[in-house]
Each structure stands twice: as C-alpha cells, then as structure tokens.
Amino acid sequence: MQKHASIYPNEQELQAVQNIVSSCEKALKLVSDFVADSDAPKPMDTEVKKEEKKKVEVVKKEKEKEVKKEPKKEGEEEKEEEEE
C-alpha cells in the first residue's frame, strides 16, 4: 500500500490531469465537428444537383420522343437492315 500511496497523485494533481483531459476532449470534439461540417454536402448543393438531374432526364426524354416521331427515309432503313 505504501508503493500505491507514493505513486498515486494527490487530489490537486489528479484534478489538474482531469481538467487537461477534459479540455483536450472538448477541443477534439470541436475539430471533429468542424471536419464533419466541411465534408458534408451543403443542402443547396444537393438540391441544385437534383434539379440538374431532373432537367437532364427531361431533355433525354424529349430527344427520345423526337427520334421516335421522325419518319425514316428510305435510304436509312436499308442501311439499318444491312448493319444488322
């Protein structure tokens, strides 16, 4: 027990160590929150990207409709049959 008493910190030293640990934990938490916020996509960015995707899909659908509506010329039909 004497060995324990000789190496165990007194109350003041123990409190100082606990304060240091607490301060370090708080600082690390702030850094972690900052990194997480900077890595996360911003809501505006995701909304803009969703709108852009919708626009691209609409344009693709319109192009598909145009292709279906266009009548094929006689020469084009023959070329497609030869390719197959």
Backbone bond lengths (Angstrom), bond angles and torsions (degrees), N, CA, C in turn:
res aa  C-N    CA-C-N  psi(-1)  N-CA   C-N-CA  omega(-1)  CA-C   N-CA-C  phi
1 M - - - 1.456 - - 1.539 111.10 -
2 Q 1.304 115.84 -28.93 1.466 119.61 179.14 1.527 110.06 -64.60
3 K 1.332 115.96 -39.25 1.470 119.84 179.87 1.537 109.69 -62.26
4 H 1.350 116.25 -43.80 1.462 121.35 179.21 1.527 110.33 -61.03
5 A 1.278 117.22 -46.66 1.461 121.88 -178.54 1.529 110.47 -64.67
6 S 1.309 117.11 -32.41 1.459 118.86 -176.99 1.536 112.40 -76.67
7 I 1.346 117.28 -29.53 1.471 118.98 -178.13 1.520 113.52 -100.75
8 Y 1.329 118.33 -17.74 1.465 121.46 -179.07 1.525 108.59 -74.43
9 P 1.359 117.69 133.24 1.475 119.67 -178.29 1.524 111.58 -67.88
10 N 1.322 114.54 150.43 1.473 117.68 176.39 1.526 109.31 -73.94
11 E 1.274 117.72 175.59 1.469 122.97 -174.17 1.530 112.00 -59.65
12 Q 1.298 118.10 -40.55 1.466 121.61 -178.99 1.532 110.38 -66.83
13 E 1.322 117.41 -44.35 1.464 121.02 178.95 1.523 110.97 -65.44
14 L 1.314 116.21 -41.06 1.467 121.03 179.41 1.530 110.91 -62.57
15 Q 1.311 116.19 -42.16 1.467 120.82 178.40 1.520 110.81 -64.50
16 A 1.322 117.66 -39.26 1.468 121.76 179.77 1.533 109.82 -63.80
17 V 1.335 117.00 -43.70 1.461 120.89 179.38 1.529 110.09 -64.08
18 Q 1.315 116.83 -42.72 1.470 120.01 179.34 1.527 111.33 -63.97
19 N 1.310 118.40 -36.82 1.469 121.86 177.02 1.525 110.87 -65.98
20 I 1.336 116.64 -41.03 1.463 120.35 178.60 1.523 110.36 -63.19
21 V 1.324 116.23 -45.57 1.469 120.72 179.88 1.530 110.03 -61.95
22 S 1.304 116.95 -43.67 1.466 120.96 179.78 1.528 110.98 -62.21
23 S 1.323 116.89 -43.42 1.474 120.75 178.90 1.524 111.14 -63.10
24 C 1.338 116.41 -42.25 1.470 120.30 178.98 1.523 110.95 -64.02
25 E 1.315 117.38 -41.72 1.469 120.73 179.31 1.530 110.78 -62.63
26 K 1.317 117.31 -42.91 1.462 120.82 178.96 1.530 110.86 -63.39
27 A 1.338 116.20 -42.84 1.464 119.95 179.74 1.524 110.74 -64.10
28 L 1.320 117.13 -43.70 1.465 120.51 178.67 1.523 111.22 -63.69
29 K 1.313 117.03 -36.66 1.465 120.67 177.92 1.530 110.43 -64.56
30 L 1.312 117.53 -41.37 1.465 120.91 178.19 1.527 110.97 -64.08
31 V 1.319 116.66 -42.55 1.461 120.41 178.25 1.527 109.79 -63.45
32 S 1.327 116.20 -44.17 1.464 120.75 179.63 1.529 111.50 -60.35
33 D 1.316 116.55 -44.41 1.465 120.62 178.83 1.531 111.12 -63.33
34 F 1.329 116.57 -40.76 1.458 120.70 179.63 1.526 110.89 -62.86
35 V 1.330 116.14 -46.19 1.466 120.37 -179.56 1.530 110.05 -64.27
36 A 1.317 116.93 -42.33 1.465 120.29 179.71 1.526 110.97 -62.82
37 D 1.315 117.46 -41.04 1.472 120.94 179.54 1.528 111.64 -67.67
38 S 1.310 116.78 -37.75 1.464 118.92 -178.50 1.528 111.68 -75.23
39 D 1.326 117.96 -26.75 1.470 121.62 178.49 1.522 112.66 -81.97
40 A 1.306 117.37 -29.67 1.461 121.23 -176.56 1.523 110.11 -70.60
41 P 1.344 117.23 139.32 1.468 118.93 177.20 1.526 110.00 -67.21
42 K 1.284 114.48 142.98 1.463 119.23 178.95 1.528 108.93 -76.80
43 P 1.338 116.99 146.10 1.473 119.57 -179.00 1.522 113.29 -56.37
44 M 1.311 118.20 -36.71 1.465 120.59 179.99 1.521 110.43 -64.65
45 D 1.334 116.49 -40.66 1.459 120.36 -179.60 1.519 110.95 -60.87
46 T 1.318 116.61 -45.22 1.463 119.39 -177.91 1.527 110.90 -68.32
47 E 1.324 116.63 -37.20 1.471 119.51 178.93 1.528 110.71 -65.96
48 V 1.316 116.31 -42.21 1.471 120.53 179.86 1.521 109.52 -63.84
49 K 1.318 117.36 -43.26 1.459 120.87 179.83 1.521 111.10 -63.24
50 K 1.332 117.53 -39.74 1.464 120.63 177.94 1.524 110.77 -62.60
51 E 1.330 116.11 -42.39 1.463 119.89 179.33 1.526 110.89 -64.86
52 E 1.328 116.64 -39.51 1.458 120.26 178.80 1.527 110.59 -64.16
53 K 1.324 116.90 -41.25 1.465 120.68 178.69 1.523 110.46 -62.38
54 K 1.327 116.48 -41.32 1.464 120.14 178.94 1.528 110.47 -62.66
55 K 1.327 116.44 -42.20 1.463 120.37 179.29 1.520 110.60 -62.88
56 V 1.319 117.01 -42.82 1.463 121.15 179.57 1.527 109.80 -62.54
57 E 1.323 117.37 -42.81 1.461 120.99 179.29 1.529 110.93 -62.53
58 V 1.318 117.26 -41.24 1.460 121.61 179.66 1.526 109.79 -63.48
59 V 1.318 116.68 -43.72 1.466 120.73 179.76 1.526 109.80 -63.49
60 K 1.323 117.77 -42.28 1.465 120.80 178.98 1.520 111.00 -61.61
61 K 1.331 116.63 -43.70 1.462 120.72 179.66 1.532 110.80 -63.19
62 E 1.339 116.14 -40.98 1.463 119.62 179.19 1.527 110.81 -63.76
63 K 1.323 116.59 -40.45 1.466 120.06 178.85 1.521 110.77 -65.05
64 E 1.332 116.70 -40.23 1.468 120.29 178.64 1.530 110.57 -62.67
65 K 1.319 116.06 -40.38 1.461 120.20 178.80 1.531 110.53 -64.09
66 E 1.337 116.28 -41.68 1.463 120.65 -179.93 1.523 110.74 -63.22
67 V 1.319 116.17 -41.39 1.460 120.48 -179.48 1.531 109.92 -64.27
68 K 1.310 117.50 -40.39 1.465 121.66 -179.45 1.531 110.95 -68.59
69 K 1.320 116.56 -34.60 1.462 120.52 -177.07 1.529 112.51 -75.75
70 E 1.335 116.90 -30.14 1.460 120.18 -175.86 1.525 110.10 -67.83
71 P 1.343 116.70 124.94 1.470 118.67 176.91 1.524 109.27 -73.16
72 K 1.322 115.17 143.22 1.462 119.83 -179.92 1.512 109.37 -82.49
73 K 1.319 114.41 143.19 1.459 120.33 176.75 1.515 108.01 -81.96
74 E 1.305 116.35 159.44 1.464 121.00 -177.26 1.523 111.66 -59.01
75 G 1.288 118.89 -42.92 1.458 122.99 -178.85 1.526 111.85 -65.37
76 E 1.333 116.77 -35.93 1.460 120.07 -179.12 1.513 110.94 -68.58
77 E 1.332 117.92 -37.57 1.460 120.95 179.88 1.524 110.32 -63.15
78 E 1.318 117.41 -41.10 1.449 122.14 -179.31 1.524 110.42 -65.95
79 K 1.357 117.19 -40.97 1.442 121.31 179.38 1.510 110.71 -63.16
80 E 1.328 118.05 -42.41 1.462 121.48 -179.17 1.527 109.98 -64.89
81 E 1.344 117.94 -39.59 1.452 120.18 179.45 1.516 110.79 -65.95
82 E 1.332 117.56 -38.09 1.459 121.00 179.32 1.519 111.07 -67.04
83 E 1.324 117.62 -36.63 1.468 121.76 -178.98 1.505 111.03 -66.58
84 E 1.323 117.75 -33.27 1.462 120.52 -178.17 1.478 108.62 -75.49
